[in-house]
């Protein structure tokens, strides 16, 4: 089997590439950086530039499935111009892949794409499953995910099965949200944001990469939440990080207006609440290695 991966050199992509190689799945990958091109039997790089609609069509050769992880980070100040970058980095990349496949003979039968739980509305009480009907996009994040998923859905027009993996807060040892959360805690300055009651649906990066592999190998289609079975609150998450690192946790909660001044609209990442169900992916056969927060943090920070 050979897969084409976009975003293969990112945090999640590197983990998935390692799992593919461990299972003798060959990887083609697309990169906008010519310095990141490699060419071995099981790891072949191809250049693309979605802004100019440039792509090396050889990337599709002998490819059975696509894993789509491309997208600019949302953890950067949301200026008007950067908002456009966040949207276009998801929509334009999917569009370029779609239009390219329309032009050529290929053997791609499956698209497994990253998505995000940011599609679900902010709520302290709702418990979101994949069949929740999104009536409108009430935030920039929900708009991003809606555009992203719509672009990916088009692959079904080419008789390609589409699976969308809605990712929660990714906990990883190197990079991602946890790395940033750990910094103030190590200085003894860890504190919850706002009320601290907002739900954070997290997932260990090992479980996340395994869910992508399950979707690939079982040819799953439709929407799946990629979150651990036991969401936590922002207060409990920060407190558990402090406990794991044996650091004090006594600072007052950080008010919302302070973070809005510091981060602008991006402060919503810290204050929006989404409690999300993992039942559907578990029913599809996935058995989480990290069900609860403390063992996950022990593994990553211990």
Secondary structure, 3 states (H helix, E strand, C coil): CEEEEECCCCHHHHHHHHHHHHCCCEEEEEECCHHHCCEECCEEEEEEEHHHCEECHHHHCCCCEEEECCCCCCCCCCCHHHHHHHHHHHHHHHHHHHHHHHHCCCCCCEEEEEEEHHHCCCCCCCCECCCCCCCCCCCHHHHHHHHHHHHHHHHHHHCCEEEEEEECEEECCCCCHHHHHHHHHHCCCCCCECCCCCEECEEEHHHHHHHHHHHHHCCCCEEEEECCCCCEEHHHHHHHHHHHCCCCCCCCCECHHHHHHHHHHHHHHHHCCCCECCHHHHHCCCCCCCCCHHHHHHHHHC
